[in-house]
Amino acid sequence: MANLSHLIELGGKFEELKELLAYNKKRSRLLELKLLMSEPDFWQNQLVATNVSREAERLQVELQSLDDIEKELISTDEMMSMSISENDQTLDEELVTKVAELEKELAELEFYSLLSDDHDDLPAILSIHAGVGGVDAQDWAMMLERMYLRFAERKGFKVEIIDRLLANEAGIKSVSLRMSGSYAFGYLKSENGVHRLARISPFDGESLRQTSFALVEVIPELPENDEVIIKDEDLRVDLFRSSGPGGQNVNKTESAIRLTHLPTGIVVACQSERSQHQNRENALKILKGKIFQLEQEKREAAEKQLKGGVVKAEWGRQIRSYILYGARLVKDHRTNHETTEVDRVLDGDLLAFMEAYLKWRKI
């Protein structure tokens, strides 16, 4: 039989999460946005209107989710009271099911409470670069690409390929993906860093063990009116022809673009579109995100130094290892979260690693 004290405990937990997620503040903000959207000249500024509409839609979904759970708690409490007062044991099975469902929903809500940083709700630009390991590393980069595409499919994220460079023999040299959906950057920011693969190489005739690396970069796609401003004089722009594997031209005009941000030395290239203008726009989005990320990392490093903490893992220092031989294992070196279900992870089952990372960051 479902326990009344357990249900009361779940109700208390919900109220804590509701406060943690700033329910009342978000409800007030949503009313402000709806009033703004009802103004007759609202769509005169398309950029501002789009950002306001997106924020209102996100808040509506989040608040509706909380309202639905609250209704379920009230309904279950009423059913529990009826079961006790009338000594109706026929409701026991239904109550057990409802309480279990509420537990699951509250666990998901607790996860969302970890996604509270300013840019967590933005689309993410995820880039993968093959590192040390030759053909194995290029194949590993493609395996990671598939892993994140499967994760995006599980979450219902929309995915656009911004740039993709195939390798000559197997795999990819690099790829940049734009992923949009509820809290896309909040989920994917845990993947930022070096990923290490250890396996018996399928490309080695002697079947030797091979270790290879790939760098995953995750940045938020900032709104046009965000704080990152790039001056024209700080940019070097190079044009070149888009090409496929083996140097085969896929576009005979110089539509591909490479942007170099002179103050930071950050270089971004984009060649996925036939339009030079579209490639430039996409490259600027990535560049803005990288500059923002760089400043964010500088601030975090300074804070950690003051606290006596450690600096975030960088190239050459893996954040996660994937062992595909012997005692198969995937282990995150920041949080120590690990699993032997390697195939599930490579098939996009990453939520446990993401949750462990978000909790680790809050410590």
C-alpha positions, 0 to 999 in steps of 0.5 A: 500500500502507498504510504501517506507519509511518503506522499507528504514527503513528495509534496514537501520536496515539490514545494522546495523545487518550486521555490528553487525553480523560482516559480512565482518570479517566472509566473510574473515574468511570463505575464509581463511578456504576454502583455508585451506581446499583445502590444500592436507594434510588437513585431516591428522589431523582429529580433526583439520580438523573436527573443521575447516569444522564445522566452515566453514559450520556454517559460510557458512549458516550464510552468505548465510542467510544474502546474501539472505535477501539482495537480497530480499531487493534489489528485493523489492526496485526495485519492489517498484520503478516500482510501484511508477514510473508506478503508477502500483497498481497491485503490491501493494498486492505483495509488502505488502506481501514481506515487511511483510516477510522481517520484519519477517526475520529481526526479526529472524536475530535480534534474531541471533545477540544476539547469539554472545558469543564464545560457542553459536554455539556449541552442548549443553549437557542438564541434568535434575535432579528431585528435591524436591517433590517426585514422582511429581518431578520425573514426572515433570523431565520427563515433562521437558524432553518432553518439550526440546525434542519437542523444539529440534524437532521444531529446527531440532536439533539432540538428543542423550541420554547420560544417563537416570535413570528411577524412580521406580513409575513414571517419571525419576530421571535424564537424560542427552541429547546431542543436536546438531544443529545451535546455540544449546547451544546459545538457550538452555543456558537460561534454566540453573537453577531450574524450579518450578511446581505447580499443583493439584497432579495426584499422590495424592488421595486427589487432593491436590496442590503440588509444585515440583522442577527440576534442569536443567543444560546446558553446551556446548560440548567443542571441543577436543582442547579447553582450559579445560584440565583435568589431570589424577591425578585429576580424581577418576574413579569408575566402576559399572553395568548399571541398569534399574528401580527397580535395574534390570540389563541391563548390566552384565559387569561394563561398567557404569562409574562415574568420580569425579573431585577432585579439584572441587568435580564435579561428572559425571556418564554415563551408556547409552552405553554398551562400558565402553570406550564410557561411559568414553568419554561421561562422560569426555565431560560432565565433561569438560563442567561443569568445563568450566561452573563453571569457567564462572559462577565465572567470571560472579559473580565477574563482577556482584559483581563489578557492584553491580548486583546479582548472578545467580539463583542456586538450591533452587531459581527457574528461572521459575515457571509453574502454572498448576491450576487456572490462569494458567501461566508460568513466568520467574523470571529473565526477568519477561516474562510470558504467559498464554499459558502453553500447548504451552510452555510445547510442546516446544514453548520456543523461546519467553522465550529464546529471553527475556533471551538473551536480559536480559543478554545484559543489 
